Amino acid sequence: MTTSGAGKKPGRARAKAPVAEAPSELTMTLDYELHALPTAQHRAGLAGLVLMLKWLERLPGKEKGTARLLRLDEAGASVALDLEGLRRLFNELFAASMEEQRESQPRKDEPPLREEEVEQTDVKGKVKRKKSFIYKVPVPRAGLLLDLAPGANDAGLWVKLWRDMLWKTLRGVPATRNPFIARAQGTDSGDAEKAWKRLTSKKPLTVQLSSTDFLGAMDRNADGVSFEDSPRDWFLLHFWPYVTQVYVPRALKLKDKALQAEHAGFALVIPDVGRLQSFCEELPHALRERSAEVGGFRPRAALVDLVEESALVTGRLLRERLSRTEGAQADGALVLGYELVHLDKEGNNVRTYSASRFEPTVSMVDEYQALQHPALWDPLYRRTRLQNLVGRRPWYAGFDRIASTLPYTATFGAKGFRHDARVSFERSKDMEPNEATDASTGLEQLVLQVAGTYVRRKVKLKHGLEWEGVKDDPKKKAEYEKEKERIARDAFLAVRSRTGADFIGYFAGTLCSVPHHLKAEQFVRLSRALHERTDDVRTLTLLALSATA
């Protein structure tokens, strides 16, 4: 059987994959063109199928059946399969093993293999013995991902993260795990035969899609339309999870007047492949170059403060790889965008918190580098900067709302927050005003200069302390820093409680009440911004006082 699409997607010329010998009469050929596939999940599925077939070729032992690439180029691929080859492909796709797992509570309908007691230390340092129950559970092998993981071993945290995501979300309903469970138990689920019949049927068929096949699928939507697909396109949906990148968003919650980060489900990044051959060549190298550094029990690089950050991380990985292989010709055509889905399991239900498409620009990916740890310390500050980056807003947007809704000690008064404010003002210093730049350029430095001068002169007037006179005396230096922080805090609280004309009056009458060494044109620019862009100046003032403190 042969199915094909027409036309090719333009892209950088690459040598085509060698053409294999012609398939036999018992072999079907599936031809795919990227532009003819209906969704990003299908295009990612084609990339996953290509990577899986390439990986199968490298496995030791004699091949059983036919499962190979006939053609691979930037626009698409052709695949040859027979029934035995399809079985081998599915056996690797759904490979799993039964492994022991410790659980805190006994199951109602199944006795444990054994019971054990383990020692646990609580937050107060007291050691307690707690009983646990050992059960045998199926664990997906994900052999392709193990091959692509940094270090490539069964204990790889990147692969464990993917397995946890699969079991808690895409296969969160136990019945959807049957293909893995059957292979872990050494039985045949018959899924390869079922797929073969669908793919080789001479009658026009459609396949009813589930949310395991296609994210967001349901029996019928609000208009009564069912989610169906052709067998050849449905076949691709088995493979998209294997090129999907998984991250862990962190939610910030206020506890005991401090912000604490908590893991909040999984962020799935589905690449919308634009150049198939290049993507399948570069992705394996990019994934092997990921950091293996641990953050808690997850890869540190997988922890993100914003769902959109997941796409920025993935985009940076691919861009760094392309810059080495393609040099100045590297561009974003490798991936056209990313489908982002935020999922988690609540009880017995899998919740979709958000689903969107994000197309980061090259400059956005480059600027993201400056927002990563350790450049910025505070998670809330960094999260806000990221929101402004992906929303294409000024870097300081939204901080006025934070000042109005969260405690001073957890935000503008926190050490990490102050550090990040200073770093942001330092970076904005590189943008000096000129005729070609935006009117806001230079305003940040003017506001910072006014706030800093006010605080320093107040410390000198009230306490006779100056930095040059105390920097070599630890005791006086500590007193200077204490008074400087107090004056900055009082000014911050005064600005926070004022808006509109009240803020303008305070800024002009209080912050500008001490001598400032500003040029006439700087005073004019600041005065105009104070009246025409009052909210921006107010937000910058809050940040400047935090940075100064």
Summary of the structure (lengths in Angstrom):
residues: 549
radius of gyration: 29.2
end to end distance: 72.4
largest distance: 94.9
contacts: 1680
relative contact order: 0.08
helix: 47%
strand: 19%
